[in-house]
Amino acid sequence: MRKPTHTEKLYLDFDSFFASAEQQLDPALRGRPVAVVPLDSPHTSVIAASRQAKPFGVKTGTSVKEAREKCPDIVFVEARPDVYVKLHNRILETIERCVPIAAVRSIDEVACNLLQSEARDAPGLAARIKRALHGEIGPVLTCSIGISVNELLAKIAAEMEKPDGFVRLDHEDLPGRLLDLGLRDLPGISKGMETRLSEAGVSDIAGLWSLAPKHARAIWNSVEGERFVAALHGYAVEKADTVKRMFGHGRNLPPDWRAPEKVLQCARLLSLSAARRLRRSHYRAGAMSYTVGVRRDSRVTLEGQFRPARDDHTFLKCLNDLHAKMIAQGEMRNISSVTVVLHDLSSEEEASRDLFDTRTSVNQRGQWERVSDVLDKIRVQHGSKALNLGLTNGPGNYIGSKIAFGRIPEAEDF
């Protein structure tokens, strides 16, 4: 495994992105505590808090009720994913004029590869990027930048002096500058992983640093543990390419959307949104999972299978059947969320004839696929609400176009 000779990775992470974006776009919100919420509802939770709201204890996951109690002056803003995506694309163009982007890790995080000449002037490069963003995007939407020998350490560095910070970590800084951090301060160390490390006798960064590679692999129950510790030591560990395994969407439901017929309506919209993404990526799906969550934090999932398909008719028929089974099993009570996932993927070209296919069934599938393609084109040309298969709007806006870690919606999602 190679140890880089210079700080060849830059990681840029925006500060309180969604809330700062709203403050940047609306000067009336600047300097005020702001919380971005997915729905205009008193029963939802905060998905992002501005830096003015965080000192009051408002953070991601805080309920609207609790946030208002902690910070009476807080302003709630309903999320606008389409606006954030457009802003994200402008940001990428600005950064690219300073340094090439190697990977977009999320809506507010990018990784860049540095030449040795760029690494020599790391502070100057970071300052140029910040000036460019200030001039072309605005002064409110700040970022923190980390530069190090690999992406993991650069990401850790970007978190060390937020907001609007810059940290460079070289080999000689390791592990010294990491020792004051907690295990949960490291990307990839979840609460569950922290528990597993604790059970293995690792309670701090010093203990993690001292792990033998095989011991790390055993704790993670995966080669990823060995890779993580190697990266922490400054070795070049590249992220493996991910393989697409599913297309899905979920939605938390406000109280007035928890009746069975409302749950189905929302699920149908989520299914259609996942289906459009599947078609744009040139896949077919052979199975669907339908999950409902209840207020006591438990979930019920039913799964249906079908011949590899890409048309809305097949997916909605399967969903209707699964929903009917949910009702028959008495599961449609106290519903708080719904999720639809298309999986068992194959490429669009891999469709094979079923033993029991008839000319009629083949023709019907072809007709429904063409109908789905036409509906996709109409939505792109005339907007997301132009035409759907007998559906109205769901709870809130942007059904199926939520910004999730690792996936940024495309313009066609809105």
C-alpha positions in Angstrom: 0.0 0.0 0.0 1.4 3.4 -1.0 2.1 6.3 1.3 1.7 9.6 -0.6 4.7 11.9 -0.7 2.6 15.1 -0.6 -0.9 16.3 0.5 -2.7 15.2 -2.7 -6.3 15.4 -1.6 -8.6 18.4 -1.0 -12.0 18.1 0.7 -14.5 20.9 0.7 -17.5 20.8 3.0 -20.1 23.7 3.2 -21.2 25.0 6.5 -24.9 24.4 7.4 -25.6 24.1 3.7 -29.4 24.1 3.4 -29.9 26.8 6.1 -27.1 28.9 4.8 -28.4 28.6 1.3 -31.8 30.0 2.4 -30.0 32.8 4.2 -27.9 33.5 1.1 -31.0 33.6 -1.2 -33.2 35.6 1.2 -31.3 38.5 2.9 -34.2 38.8 5.4 -33.1 35.6 7.0 -29.4 36.6 7.5 -28.2 36.7 11.1 -31.4 34.9 12.3 -31.8 31.4 13.6 -33.2 29.4 10.7 -34.3 25.7 10.5 -35.1 24.0 7.3 -37.9 21.4 7.5 -39.1 18.9 4.9 -42.8 19.8 5.3 -44.8 22.8 6.4 -46.1 20.9 9.4 -45.8 21.2 13.2 -45.3 17.4 13.3 -42.0 17.2 11.3 -38.4 17.5 12.3 -35.5 19.8 11.4 -33.2 18.6 8.5 -30.8 21.6 8.8 -30.1 24.4 11.3 -28.3 27.6 10.7 -25.2 28.5 12.7 -27.3 31.0 14.7 -29.8 28.2 15.7 -27.2 25.6 16.7 -26.1 27.3 20.0 -29.7 26.9 21.2 -29.4 23.1 20.7 -31.3 23.0 17.5 -29.9 20.4 15.1 -30.8 17.8 12.5 -33.6 15.6 13.9 -34.9 18.1 16.4 -38.7 18.2 16.3 -40.4 21.5 15.3 -42.0 21.7 18.7 -38.7 21.2 20.6 -36.9 23.7 18.3 -39.5 26.4 19.0 -39.2 25.7 22.7 -35.4 26.0 22.6 -35.4 29.0 20.3 -38.7 31.0 20.2 -37.4 33.3 17.5 -36.5 30.5 15.1 -37.7 30.8 11.5 -38.9 27.6 9.8 -38.3 27.3 6.1 -39.7 24.5 3.9 -36.9 22.8 2.0 -36.6 23.6 -1.7 -34.5 20.8 -3.2 -34.7 22.1 -6.8 -33.3 25.5 -5.7 -30.5 23.8 -3.8 -29.5 21.6 -6.8 -29.3 24.6 -9.0 -27.1 26.4 -6.4 -25.0 23.2 -6.1 -24.4 23.2 -9.9 -23.3 26.8 -9.8 -21.0 26.0 -6.9 -19.4 23.2 -8.9 -18.7 25.5 -11.8 -17.0 28.0 -9.5 -14.8 25.4 -7.8 -13.8 23.9 -11.2 -12.4 27.3 -12.2 -9.9 26.9 -9.3 -9.2 23.2 -9.1 -10.6 20.1 -10.9 -13.3 18.2 -9.0 -12.5 14.5 -8.7 -15.7 13.4 -7.0 -19.0 15.0 -5.7 -19.6 13.2 -2.4 -22.9 14.9 -1.6 -24.9 18.1 -2.2 -22.4 20.1 -0.1 -19.2 18.1 -0.2 -16.6 17.6 -3.0 -13.2 15.9 -3.2 -10.4 17.1 -5.4 -7.0 15.7 -6.5 -4.0 18.0 -6.1 -0.9 18.3 -8.2 2.3 18.6 -6.2 2.6 22.2 -7.3 -0.9 22.9 -6.0 -0.2 21.1 -2.7 2.8 23.3 -2.1 0.6 26.3 -1.9 -2.3 24.7 -0.1 -3.3 27.7 2.0 -3.2 29.9 -1.1 -5.4 27.4 -3.1 -7.9 27.2 -0.2 -8.0 31.0 0.0 -8.6 31.3 -3.8 -11.5 28.9 -3.7 -13.1 30.7 -0.8 -12.7 34.1 -2.6 -14.2 32.7 -5.8 -17.2 31.3 -3.9 -17.7 34.6 -2.0 -17.6 36.6 -5.2 -19.7 34.3 -7.4 -22.1 32.7 -4.9 -22.2 35.1 -2.0 -20.8 35.8 1.5 -23.2 33.8 3.6 -22.6 30.3 2.1 -19.2 29.6 3.6 -17.2 26.4 3.4 -14.5 24.6 5.3 -11.6 23.0 3.5 -9.3 20.2 4.5 -6.1 19.1 2.7 -4.2 16.0 3.4 -2.5 12.9 2.0 -5.8 11.0 1.4 -9.5 11.7 1.2 -10.4 10.4 4.7 -7.8 12.6 6.4 -8.8 15.6 4.2 -12.4 15.1 5.2 -11.5 14.9 8.9 -9.4 18.1 8.4 -12.3 19.9 6.9 -14.4 19.2 10.0 -11.7 20.4 12.5 -12.2 24.2 12.3 -15.8 24.7 11.2 -17.2 27.1 10.2 -15.2 28.7 7.4 -12.0 26.9 8.4 -8.9 25.5 6.7 -6.7 22.7 8.1 -3.9 20.9 6.4 -2.8 17.5 7.8 0.6 16.1 6.8 2.3 12.8 7.7 4.2 14.5 10.5 0.9 15.7 12.1 -0.3 12.1 12.6 -1.6 11.0 15.0 -0.9 14.0 17.2 -3.5 16.4 15.8 -6.1 13.7 15.8 -5.8 12.6 19.4 -8.2 15.4 20.7 -11.0 14.2 18.5 -13.7 11.7 19.6 -14.3 8.5 17.7 -17.7 9.9 16.5 -15.9 12.9 15.1 -14.5 10.6 12.4 -16.5 10.0 9.2 -17.7 6.5 9.1 -17.8 5.9 12.8 -21.5 5.6 13.7 -23.0 5.1 17.1 -23.2 1.4 16.3 -19.5 1.2 15.2 -18.5 3.1 18.3 -20.2 0.5 20.4 -18.4 -2.3 18.5 -15.1 -0.6 19.0 -15.8 -0.1 22.7 -16.6 -3.8 23.0 -13.2 -4.5 21.5 -11.5 -2.2 24.0 -11.1 0.8 21.7 -12.4 4.0 23.4 -10.4 6.8 21.7 -8.3 7.7 18.7 -5.1 6.4 20.2 -6.7 3.0 20.6 -8.0 3.1 17.0 -4.6 4.2 15.7 -3.0 1.2 17.5 -5.3 -1.5 16.0 -3.6 -4.2 14.0 -5.1 -4.5 10.4 -6.5 -8.0 11.0 -8.1 -6.8 14.3 -9.7 -3.8 12.5 -11.0 -6.2 9.9 -12.6 -8.4 12.6 -14.2 -5.4 14.4 -15.8 -4.1 11.1 -16.4 -7.7 10.0 -15.2 -6.5 6.6 -12.0 -5.5 4.8 -13.3 -1.9 5.2 -12.0 -1.9 8.8 -8.5 -2.6 7.5 -8.8 0.0 4.8 -10.1 2.6 7.3 -7.2 2.2 9.7 -4.7 2.2 6.9 -6.2 5.5 5.6 -6.1 6.9 9.2 -2.3 6.2 9.1 -1.9 8.2 5.9 -1.9 5.5 3.3 -3.5 6.1 -0.1 -6.8 4.2 0.0 -9.1 4.8 -2.9 -12.9 4.4 -2.6 -14.2 1.4 -4.5 -16.7 2.1 -7.2 -20.2 1.4 -5.9 -22.7 -0.8 -7.8 -26.2 0.4 -8.2 -28.5 -2.0 -6.3 -31.8 -0.2 -6.0 -34.0 2.9 -6.7 -36.2 4.0 -3.9 -37.8 6.9 -2.0 -39.3 7.3 1.4 -41.5 9.9 3.1 -42.4 10.8 6.7 -46.2 11.4 6.8 -48.0 14.2 8.6 -51.1 13.2 10.7 -53.5 14.1 7.9 -51.7 11.6 5.5 -51.8 8.5 7.7 -55.1 7.0 6.5 -54.6 3.9 4.3 -55.8 5.5 1.1 -53.5 8.5 1.7 -50.6 6.2 2.4 -51.2 4.4 -0.9 -51.4 7.7 -2.7 -48.1 8.9 -1.4 -46.6 5.4 -2.1 -47.7 5.6 -5.7 -46.0 8.9 -6.2 -42.8 7.6 -4.6 -43.0 4.5 -6.9 -43.4 6.6 -10.0 -40.5 8.8 -9.0 -38.3 5.8 -8.5 -39.4 4.3 -11.8 -38.4 7.5 -13.7 -34.9 7.3 -12.2 -34.7 3.7 -13.1 -35.6 4.4 -16.7 -33.1 7.3 -17.0 -30.4 5.0 -15.7 -31.4 2.3 -18.2 -32.3 -0.5 -15.7 -35.2 -2.8 -15.2 -36.3 -4.0 -11.8 -37.5 -7.5 -10.8 -38.8 -6.8 -7.3 -40.4 -4.1 -5.1 -40.2 -3.6 -1.4 -43.1 -1.7 0.3 -42.3 -0.6 3.9 -44.5 1.3 6.4 -43.2 2.7 9.6 -45.2 3.2 12.8 -44.8 5.6 15.6 -43.3 3.1 18.0 -40.2 3.0 15.7 -40.9 -0.4 14.1 -41.3 -1.2 10.4 -43.2 -3.7 8.3 -42.0 -4.7 4.9 -43.7 -6.7 2.2 -42.0 -7.7 -1.1 -43.4 -8.4 -4.5 -41.7 -9.9 -7.5 -42.4 -9.7 -11.2 -40.8 -10.2 -14.6 -37.9 -7.6 -15.1 -39.8 -4.4 -15.9 -39.4 -0.6 -16.4 -43.0 0.5 -16.8 -45.2 2.4 -14.3 -48.1 0.0 -14.9 -46.2 -3.1 -13.6 -44.9 -1.2 -10.5 -48.2 0.3 -9.6 -50.0 -3.0 -9.9 -47.5 -4.6 -7.6 -47.8 -1.8 -5.1 -51.6 -2.0 -5.1 -51.3 -5.7 -4.3 -48.8 -5.2 -1.5 -50.9 -2.4 0.0 -54.0 -4.7 0.0 -52.0 -7.4 1.8 -50.8 -4.8 4.4 -54.5 -3.9 5.1 -55.5 -7.6 5.2 -52.7 -8.3 7.8 -53.8 -5.3 9.9 -50.6 -3.4 9.4 -52.2 -0.1 8.3 -52.5 1.5 11.8 -50.5 4.4 13.3 -48.5 4.8 10.1 -45.8 7.5 10.3 -43.7 6.9 7.1 -43.8 5.0 3.9 -41.0 3.8 1.6 -41.0 2.1 -1.8 -37.9 0.5 -3.3 -37.3 -1.1 -6.7 -34.5 -3.6 -6.7 -33.3 -6.9 -8.2 -31.9 -4.7 -11.0 -30.8 -5.8 -14.5 -29.7 -3.7 -17.4 -32.4 -2.5 -19.9 -30.9 -4.7 -22.6 -30.9 -7.9 -20.5 -34.7 -8.5 -20.8 -35.3 -12.1 -21.6 -38.5 -13.9 -22.7 -40.4 -15.7 -20.0 -41.4 -19.3 -20.7 -45.1 -18.4 -20.4 -44.9 -15.2 -22.5 -47.5 -14.8 -25.1 -47.5 -12.4 -28.0 -50.3 -10.5 -26.2 -48.4 -10.2 -23.0 -45.3 -9.1 -24.8 -47.3 -6.5 -26.8 -49.0 -5.2 -23.6 -45.6 -4.7 -21.8 -44.3 -2.9 -24.8 -47.3 -0.6 -24.9 -47.0 0.2 -21.1 -43.3 0.9 -21.6 -44.1 3.4 -24.4 -46.7 5.0 -22.3 -44.2 5.5 -19.4 -41.7 6.9 -21.8 -44.2 9.4 -23.1 -45.2 10.5 -19.6 -41.5 11.0 -18.8 -41.1 13.3 -21.8 -44.2 15.3 -21.0 -43.0 15.9 -17.4 -39.6 17.1 -18.6 -41.2 19.5 -21.1 -44.1 20.8 -19.1 -43.2 20.3 -15.4 -43.5 17.6 -12.8 -47.3 18.2 -12.3 -48.2 18.0 -15.9 -49.4 14.4 -16.0 -49.5 11.4 -13.8 -51.4 8.1 -13.8 -54.6 9.3 -11.9 -52.7 10.9 -9.0 -52.8 14.2 -7.2 -50.2 15.8 -5.1 -48.7 14.1 -2.0 -47.8 15.4 1.4 -45.7 18.5 0.9 -43.7 19.3 -2.2 -40.9 17.5 -4.0 -42.2 13.9 -3.6 -39.4 11.6 -4.5 -36.9 14.4 -5.1 -35.4 14.5 -1.6 -31.7 15.2 -1.4 -30.0 12.3 0.2 -26.4 11.6 1.1 -24.7 10.3 -2.1 -27.5 11.2 -4.4 -28.3 14.6 -5.8 -31.6 14.8 -7.7 -31.5 15.6 -11.4 -33.6 18.3 -13.0 -36.0 15.6 -14.3 -36.8 14.7 -10.7 -38.7 17.9 -10.0 
